[in-house]
Amino acid sequence: MSHPVLSAAESALAASLAWAGELSLLGLRRQTLLISRTKRHPAPDTPWVIAATAAVKKICGSGQALVTGWNRLPFNLALWSSRKMEGAAIVALPAPPGEEEDILAHAPPRYLVVWPRQPLKGPEALRQRDLLLAWLSDGAYALHVRPGGNMAAAREVLLKRNCPVIEWPAVLPPLTRGGRGGEALPNSLPRPQKKPGLVSEIELPTPWDHLTHFTRGPEGAWPGETRASYLDWLGGGAPFAPRDGFAALCRILREKRLRAGGKLLPSSIPMVCFSALPPPQAAPLRRWRKGLARWTFSHYGLAIRKETLIKLGAQPVRYVSREELRQAPAEERRFLQLAASQEFAWSSEAEWRVRGDINLAGLPASSLLALVTTPAEAQTLTAEFGLKAYVNLNGQGLG
């Protein structure tokens, strides 16, 4: 399809694409961002996040159109930034958008969404999309380009077209972290004069009659959080509220809800997981999982009386062999777990599970006990939620 404001080359390119929105945006000067795969779990002070939001601000502020993709975090953040700037954006997709896509909810008022009339499949479709970014742009800012990847190929296309590719400054000023909720906490807190090791503002029940749900920071958005809310946090700059194990615990208590998940469970049925171990015995099991780029759990948690959870359907996990796990019916697998994998014995976690979300509002406050790492955190939970908190000073700074 031709358009009066387009050159012959632009009209030829447009003819190979399906599109929705303002085709006239191809008549503007157009700039893209080259960002290869990045480390997981970025925060607002992550260098590429700072660079991406700054680059989009520069593009939109100069009256150019941003060219970006969708459904990769760098693409989503760039599009979100262009909307905040009320700029113009061209979004390249690997295939026609599905009904579930919420692209337009994140796009600026002036947008153009394009996709190939003859899309490819699998990894080649993503490569086709990334090369399309280069063909649609007059230039690029290179923020992080991995050798041999799709972004490197896109850069080569731009250079062969004699389009400028500008390296974004590698050294970026760090943002200043805010405290929890944007309020600063003291850097050093007085420690009680007690023996080294696990110390507490309160004594743990003896014998231990609770099950503990240990928290950790989210892998992206919080459970139940919208993509827009997550991008508001990620691109919002400083000061910002960190998303760590303590923040996760506070969110649970504010929502009065333990959300179930099934992502890494054998059955994939959403469950809430607990450990029957007393906190001093659970702490040594914490370890870094390189493949997931995160700790197995934090030093923060919510302990609930076992008898209360049993009334909600809590059952202990049965540890089995890989063959037994494979042959078990899906419904039975919800309470099964491999006894061991690689060099780790999962049975040491003494896991229990409850199917579905847990409504904390329906539980007596006397059945709840929080696990934190500083006296200040304990005071925060007591003041806001009226909750008793056990303090593990050995976990300080390891949330």
N, C-alpha and C positions, 0 to 999 in steps of 0.2 A: 504494500500500500504506500503510495507516495504522499508527500505532504509539502505544501508550498515553501515552508521555511527550511527544508532539508536539502543538503547537497545530494548529488547523484550517489555518492558512496553511502551516505546515511540512508537514503531511500532504499538502496539495495540491501543494506543490513536489516532495515525495518521489514522488508518483504519476507525475510526468512524467519520472522518472529511473530508470535501471537502476543497481544498486548491488551492492557486495560489501563485507563487513565489518560494523561495528557501526552500525546506523542510529540507535541511541540517542545517538550523538555529536551529533546535531542538537538534542538536548535541552540541551547545554552552551552556554555563551556562546562565540561563535565570532568570530575575528578574522583578517583577511587582510592581506597586504602588497601595496602597489601599487608595482611597480617596472617601468618601461618599459624599452625596449631600451637597453642600456648599451654602453660602449666594450668592444672586444674585449680578450681576454687579461688579465683581472683578476688581481691578486695578493692575498694575505691582508691587505695594508694598503690596498687600494682602498676608498674611503669607503663605497660602497654595500654592499660585503661586510661591513665592520665593522657597519654599521647593520642589515643583514638578520639577522645572527647575534644581535646584541643584542636586536632586536625579537622574534625567536622565543623567546629566553630569557625575555623579559618575559611573553610570551603563555603559554608553557608553565608558567612559574613561578607564574602566578596561577590556574592550574587551567582556563584556557580551551583551546579547540581551535583549532589553526592551520588555516586554509583556504588551500590552495595548489593549484597545477597541477603539471604534469610535462612534462619534455623541453624546458624553457627553463632556462638556468643559474640564474637567480634562484629559480625554483620548486624545482629540484633541491637547491640549497643550503639553502633554507628547510626542506624535508622532511628533509634530512640533519640539520639542527640540531635539529628536533623529536625525531628518533630519539635523538640524543645526550642530550637533556633527558628522555627517556623520557616524553614528553608524549602528546598525542592530536592526530591530524591527519585532516582531510578533504581528499581529493585529487580535484579536478575534471578530467575528461578530455574531449576533444572527440568521442571515439568509444570503442567498446568496446576494452579493452586487448588488444594482440596477445600471442601466446604468447612473443614475445621480450622483452616488457616486464619490467623487474626492479624495478618499483615497490615491491613488498613487501619487497625486500631493503634498501630505504632508508627504509621507513616505521617509525614507532614501534609499540610493541605494540598500542596502541589506534588503529585506523584505520578510515576509511570511504572507499571509492573509488566515485565516482559519474560517470555519463555520460548524455547525453540519450537517451531511447528513440527519438527521431527526430533523429539527428545530421545536421548540415549538412556541406558539403564545402568544401575549399579554405580561403581566408582567412576566410570566414564561419563556418567551424567553429571557428577559433581565437577569433574575436570572441565566438561563442556561449559558449565555455569561459570566457573572461575575464569576461563578464557574469555567468556562473553563479557565479563567485567572489563577486561582489557580492551576489547573491541568497541565497547560503548564509551570509553573514556578518552579524554584528550591528554591526561596526565595522571600521575599517582604520587602519593606519599607512601614510601616503604617504611613501615614501622618494625616489622619482624618477618623476615623472609628466610625460610628454611631451604637450604640448597637441595635441588632435585624435586621439590614439591610443586604443587599447583600454583602457588603464589610466585615461585621462581619462573615458571612457564609463562604466567601472565605478565611478569616484568619483561621477559624477552619479547613478547608480542608488542608491548608498548614501545620498547626501544627500537624494534624493527620498523614501527610506524613513525619513528622520530618524535615520539611523545616524551616529554620530560618525566623522569622518575626521580623524585627528590627524597633522599634519605632523611628521615626525621631524626632530630638529635638523639644520640644514644644515651646521654646523661640527662636525666630528668630530675627536677627538684622533688623530693618526697613530700607527700602531704603530711600534715600533722594529725596524728590519730586523736580522735576525741575519746572521752571516757565512755562508759556504758550509758547508752541513751543520750550521748552528747555531753554528759557532765563528767568532768575530770575526777579521777580518784587519786588519792595520795600515792606517790611512787613507792614509798616505804612505809610499812605499817608495823607498829610495835608488836613483837611476838610475846606471847605469854611465857613466863619463866618456867618451862616444864621440860621434861626429858625429851631428847630428840625422838623423832618418829611420829606416829599418828597421835595427834592430840585433839581434844574436842572441847567445845564450849559446853557440851552436854555429854553424858556417858552413853555409849551404845547399849541397847538392850542386851542382856545376857540371861538365857541363851538368845542368839540372834534368831528372831522370828519374823523377819521381813524378807521380801523379794525386792531387788533393786533394778530399776531401769536406768542404765547409764546413758548420758547424753553425749552428743558431739555436735560440732558446727555443721551446717547444711552443705550438701554438695550442689551448690547453686541456690535456687530459691528455697525458702522454707516450705515444708509440707503444707499444701493448701494455699500457698501464696501465688498471686497472679504474676505473670511474666512482667507486666508493666510495673508492679510494685518492686520486684526484684531489680529491674533496670533503673528505677528511680534511686534505689540504694546504691547500686554499683557505680552509676555515673554521677552521683550527687555531690562528689567532692568531699572536702573536709569542713567541719569535723564530722565523723560518722560513727555510728554505733557498731562495734565489732560483732561478728557473728561467730561465737565460740560456744563451748560447752555450757558456760554460765548463762549466756544469752538464750541458748536453747532451753535451759531449765526454767528461766523466767518466762519465756514464751509459753511453755507448757502450763505453768501455774496461772498465767493471765488468761489463757484460753480455757483453763480448767478441763484440759483434754489431753490425753495421751493418744497420739495418732498412730494407727497401725500401718505397717508396711510389709511388703512381700518380695521386694526386689531381689534379695540374696538368699531367700529361704527355699528349701527344696520343693515346697508345694506351690510357691508364689502366692499363696493365700495371705492376705494382709493380717499380720499378727503384731502384738506388742510383746517384746522380749524382755526377760528379766534374768537376773542371776540370784541363786539362793546363797551365794557365798557372802560372808561378812566382808565389809569393805577392806579391812587389812589383808584378807586373803585374795580378794579380787584384783587389787592394785598391781601385783607383780605380773598378772596375765596381760596387761596392757602392752601393745606392741604396734610398730609401724607396719602398715600393709603397703608395700611399694607399688603393687599393681593398681591399687585404688587411690594412692597418694594421700592417705589419711591414717590416723590412728584408729585402732579397733573401737575404742571408746575413750571418753575423757574421764577426768577425776570428778566430774559432776554427775549427780544422779538424783533420782527420786525413789525412795524406799517406801514400800507399802506393806502393811501387815499381810502375812501369807494367808491367814484365815479369811481376810477380806477379799483377796484376789481369788481364792478357791471358790468363793460364792459367785464370782463372775466367770467361772469356767476355767481358771488357770490350771494347767497340768504340767508336770515335769517332762522335759524332752527325753526321749529314749535314743541312746546313741547306738548306731548300727553300722554294718559294713556297707561298702559302696553297692554291692550286689543286692543286699536286702533293701536298701534305699531305692534302688532302681525298680525293683519289682513291687514295691508297696503301692497300694491305691493312693490316688491324689489326696483324698480326705484324710487318710492315715498319715501321710507324709507331713502334715502340718505340725505334728508333734515328734518328728524324727529329725535326726541330724547325724552326719558322718561322725564316727567316733574319732577319726584322725585324718588329716590330709597333710601331705608333705612332712614337715617336721613338727607339726603342732597337734596336740591332743585336744580336740574340741570338748571332749567329755569333762575336762578340767573346769569348764565354765559353769557347770551345774545349772544349765539353762531351764527356765520355765517360759511358757507362752500363754497368752490370752488372745482369743480370736477377736478381731475388730477393735475399734477405738474404745478407750476407757474414759467414761465421764467422771472426772474428779469431783464435780459438784455434788455428786450423790454419795461420796465417801466421807466418813467422819474425819475431821481434821486430826484427831488423835491417832489415826492409823497411818499418817504421812510423816516422813522424815526426809529432809533434804541433805545432800552431800555437797560441800563446797570446799574451797581451798584457802580462804582468808577470813579472818574475823569480820572484815568490812562486808564481805558478801553475805555472811551469816546475818549480820545486822540488817542488811538490805531486805533479805527474805522475811525476817521476823517483822520488820516494820511494815512491809507492803502486804504480806500474805498471812502474817500471824503463824508462821511455820517454824518449827524447831529445825536447827541445822547443825550437822556434825562437820567439824572443820579438819581437813587433812592438810596440814602445812607442808608436808612433803610433796604435795601436788601443785604447790604454788607456781603459777606461770606455765603450767603444762596442760591447760584446759583444752 
